[in-house]
Protein backbone atom coordinates (compact mmCIF):
# COMPACT_ATOMS: atom_id res chain seq x y z
CA UNK A 1 0.00 0.00 0.00
CA UNK A 2 1.44 3.36 -1.03
CA UNK A 3 0.93 6.35 1.24
CA UNK A 4 1.87 9.97 0.72
CA UNK A 5 5.06 11.12 2.44
CA UNK A 6 3.08 13.45 4.72
CA UNK A 7 0.86 10.57 5.88
CA UNK A 8 3.91 8.41 6.58
CA UNK A 9 5.34 11.21 8.73
CA UNK A 10 2.06 11.48 10.65
CA UNK A 11 2.08 7.73 11.21
CA UNK A 12 5.67 7.83 12.45
CA UNK A 13 4.49 10.36 15.03
CA UNK A 14 1.70 7.92 15.98
CA UNK A 15 4.27 5.14 16.33
CA UNK A 16 6.45 7.18 18.70
CA UNK A 17 5.29 6.59 22.29
CA UNK A 18 7.34 9.57 23.50
CA UNK A 19 5.22 11.92 21.34
CA UNK A 20 1.90 10.07 21.67
CA UNK A 21 1.61 8.14 24.95
CA UNK A 22 -0.30 4.85 25.00
CA UNK A 23 -3.56 6.21 26.52
CA UNK A 24 -3.59 9.04 23.97
CA UNK A 25 -2.85 6.60 21.15
CA UNK A 26 -5.80 4.43 22.21
CA UNK A 27 -8.05 7.51 22.24
CA UNK A 28 -6.78 8.57 18.80
CA UNK A 29 -7.36 5.09 17.39
CA UNK A 30 -10.90 4.83 18.81
CA UNK A 31 -11.82 8.24 17.42
CA UNK A 32 -10.30 7.47 14.01
CA UNK A 33 -12.27 4.23 13.74
CA UNK A 34 -15.51 5.90 14.82
CA UNK A 35 -14.94 8.74 12.34
CA UNK A 36 -14.78 6.23 9.48
CA UNK A 37 -17.81 4.27 10.64
CA UNK A 38 -19.82 7.38 11.53
CA UNK A 39 -20.51 6.03 14.99
CA UNK A 40 -20.87 8.53 17.77
CA UNK A 41 -17.73 8.79 19.81
CA UNK A 42 -17.18 9.96 23.36
CA UNK A 43 -13.65 10.87 22.33
CA UNK A 44 -12.91 14.54 21.72
CA UNK A 45 -9.82 15.24 19.65
CA UNK A 46 -10.04 19.03 19.95
CA UNK A 47 -8.19 19.00 23.26
CA UNK A 48 -5.31 16.87 21.93
CA UNK A 49 -1.84 18.31 21.46
CA UNK A 50 -0.25 18.76 18.04
CA UNK A 51 1.51 15.35 17.82
CA UNK A 52 -1.69 13.55 18.79
CA UNK A 53 -3.65 15.46 16.13
CA UNK A 54 -0.99 14.54 13.56
CA UNK A 55 -1.26 10.92 14.67
CA UNK A 56 -5.04 11.11 14.34
CA UNK A 57 -4.82 12.45 10.79
CA UNK A 58 -2.37 9.72 9.83
CA UNK A 59 -4.40 6.91 11.39
CA UNK A 60 -7.66 8.07 9.76
CA UNK A 61 -5.93 8.24 6.38
CA UNK A 62 -4.29 4.85 6.88
CA UNK A 63 -7.56 3.15 7.84
CA UNK A 64 -9.45 4.79 4.96
CA UNK A 65 -6.77 3.78 2.45
CA UNK A 66 -6.65 0.24 3.84
CA UNK A 67 -10.44 -0.02 3.47
CA UNK A 68 -10.28 1.40 -0.05
CA UNK A 69 -7.64 -1.14 -1.11
CA UNK A 70 -9.11 -4.01 0.92
CA UNK A 71 -5.78 -4.51 2.64
CA UNK A 72 -5.12 -7.75 4.45
CA UNK A 73 -4.11 -7.84 8.10
CA UNK A 74 -0.68 -9.08 7.03
CA UNK A 75 -0.07 -6.24 4.57
CA UNK A 76 -1.23 -3.69 7.12
CA UNK A 77 1.02 -5.21 9.80
CA UNK A 78 3.96 -5.15 7.41
CA UNK A 79 3.36 -1.48 6.57
CA UNK A 80 3.09 -0.56 10.25
CA UNK A 81 6.31 -2.43 10.98
CA UNK A 82 8.04 -0.45 8.21
CA UNK A 83 6.78 2.74 9.88
CA UNK A 84 8.40 1.75 13.21
CA UNK A 85 5.21 0.81 15.07
CA UNK A 86 5.71 -1.34 18.15
CA UNK A 87 4.14 -4.77 17.96
CA UNK A 88 1.40 -3.84 20.44
CA UNK A 89 0.45 -0.60 18.64
CA UNK A 90 0.50 -2.32 15.27
CA UNK A 91 -1.78 -5.03 16.66
CA UNK A 92 -4.17 -2.38 18.01
CA UNK A 93 -4.39 -0.74 14.57
CA UNK A 94 -4.90 -4.07 12.79
CA UNK A 95 -7.61 -5.08 15.27
CA UNK A 96 -9.40 -1.73 14.86
CA UNK A 97 -9.18 -2.14 11.09
CA UNK A 98 -10.57 -5.67 11.11
CA UNK A 99 -13.41 -4.76 13.48
CA UNK A 100 -14.49 -1.68 11.51
CA UNK A 101 -13.55 -2.50 7.91
CA UNK A 102 -16.97 -3.67 6.69
CA UNK A 103 -18.92 -0.74 8.11
CA UNK A 104 -16.24 1.77 7.08
CA UNK A 105 -16.20 0.47 3.50
CA UNK A 106 -19.97 0.78 3.36
CA UNK A 107 -19.86 4.40 4.55
CA UNK A 108 -16.97 5.29 2.26
CA UNK A 109 -18.79 3.76 -0.71
CA UNK A 110 -21.78 6.03 -0.05
CA UNK A 111 -19.52 9.08 0.12
CA UNK A 112 -17.65 8.30 -3.08
CA UNK A 113 -18.84 9.98 -6.22
CA UNK A 114 -19.47 7.48 -8.93
CA UNK A 115 -18.05 9.04 -12.04
CA UNK A 116 -18.22 7.16 -15.31
CA UNK A 117 -15.01 5.50 -16.49
CA UNK A 118 -13.89 5.93 -20.09
CA UNK A 119 -13.42 2.41 -21.44
CA UNK A 120 -12.98 3.10 -25.16
CA UNK A 121 -12.18 6.02 -27.46
CA UNK A 122 -12.79 6.13 -31.19
CA UNK A 123 -12.17 9.01 -33.51
CA UNK A 124 -12.64 9.86 -37.14
CA UNK A 125 -11.22 12.65 -39.28
CA UNK A 126 -13.74 14.37 -41.53
CA UNK A 127 -13.19 17.22 -43.94
CA UNK A 128 -15.87 19.87 -44.31
CA UNK A 129 -15.86 21.63 -47.66
CA UNK A 130 -19.03 23.74 -47.43
CA UNK A 131 -21.28 24.98 -44.65
CA UNK A 132 -25.07 25.39 -44.48
CA UNK A 133 -25.07 28.61 -46.46
CA UNK A 134 -22.79 27.17 -49.17
CA UNK A 135 -19.65 29.13 -48.33
CA UNK A 136 -16.39 27.22 -48.62
CA UNK A 137 -14.98 26.11 -45.25
CA UNK A 138 -12.17 23.64 -46.08
CA UNK A 139 -11.60 22.65 -42.45
CA UNK A 140 -10.77 19.25 -40.93
CA UNK A 141 -13.17 18.13 -38.20
CA UNK A 142 -12.66 15.32 -35.72
CA UNK A 143 -15.54 13.18 -34.53
CA UNK A 144 -14.67 11.68 -31.15
CA UNK A 145 -16.69 8.91 -29.53
CA UNK A 146 -16.12 8.07 -25.85
CA UNK A 147 -17.59 4.87 -24.46
CA UNK A 148 -18.13 5.13 -20.70
CA UNK A 149 -19.27 2.73 -18.00
CA UNK A 150 -20.83 3.54 -14.67
CA UNK A 151 -22.19 0.84 -12.36
CA UNK A 152 -22.29 -1.63 -15.26
CA UNK A 153 -24.22 0.72 -17.54
CA UNK A 154 -22.59 1.72 -20.85
CA UNK A 155 -23.06 5.10 -22.47
CA UNK A 156 -21.55 6.66 -25.58
CA UNK A 157 -20.68 10.35 -25.73
CA UNK A 158 -19.99 11.71 -29.19
CA UNK A 159 -18.81 15.16 -30.17
CA UNK A 160 -17.20 16.97 -33.09
CA UNK A 161 -14.36 19.45 -32.79
CA UNK A 162 -11.85 21.28 -34.96
CA UNK A 163 -8.08 21.00 -34.64
CA UNK A 164 -7.75 23.83 -32.09
CA UNK A 165 -10.51 22.39 -29.89
CA UNK A 166 -8.96 18.92 -30.05
CA UNK A 167 -5.54 20.32 -29.10
CA UNK A 168 -7.16 22.13 -26.16
CA UNK A 169 -8.84 18.88 -25.05
CA UNK A 170 -5.56 16.95 -25.27
CA UNK A 171 -3.74 19.67 -23.31
CA UNK A 172 -6.42 19.65 -20.60
CA UNK A 173 -6.23 15.85 -20.33
CA UNK A 174 -2.43 15.99 -20.02
CA UNK A 175 -2.78 18.57 -17.22
CA UNK A 176 -5.29 16.32 -15.44
CA UNK A 177 -2.96 13.30 -15.74
CA UNK A 178 -0.08 15.34 -14.33
CA UNK A 179 -2.21 16.56 -11.42
CA UNK A 180 -3.23 12.99 -10.55
CA UNK A 181 0.37 11.84 -10.84
CA UNK A 182 1.50 14.65 -8.51
CA UNK A 183 -1.16 13.69 -5.95
CA UNK A 184 0.00 10.09 -5.93
CA UNK A 185 3.61 10.99 -5.18
C-alpha positions, 0 to 999 in steps of 0.5 A: 500500500502506497501512502503519501510522504506526509501521511507516513510522517504522521504515522511515524508520530503515531508510532512514537510513544514519546510523542503520543503516549499509549492512553492518547494513542488508544483515544486517537485510534478509537476516534479514528475508527468511529470517524470512518464508521460514523458512529458517535464517539465519546472521544474529543480530539479538539483537546489533543496536542499537536503530535496527537492530532498529527497521529489522528490524521495519519491513522484516519488516512491509513484506515481509509486507504486500507479499506479502499484497497481491501488490505489484508491484516498481514499487509497492514502489519507489514506497513506498520512495521516499516513505519516503526510501530511497536508490535502492540500498537500495530496489533491495536491498529490491525484489530481496529481495522478488522473490526471496523472495515466492513462498516467503514467500506460501506460508509466510504462507498456512499460518500464516493462519487461514482463518475463514469469510467472511459473504457474506449475512445474512437475518432474519425477525421472528416473534412468539411468543404461547405457549410449550411449557407454554401460558403467554402470552409475547407476545415478538418473536423474530428468526430470523437466517440467516448464509451463510458461505463458507470455501475455496469451501464454503458453510455456513448458520448460523441462530439465533433471538434476542430483542430484547435478544440482537439488540441485544447482537449488533449492539453487539458487531459495531459494537465489532469494526468499530471495533477493525478500523478502529482497527488500520488507521489 
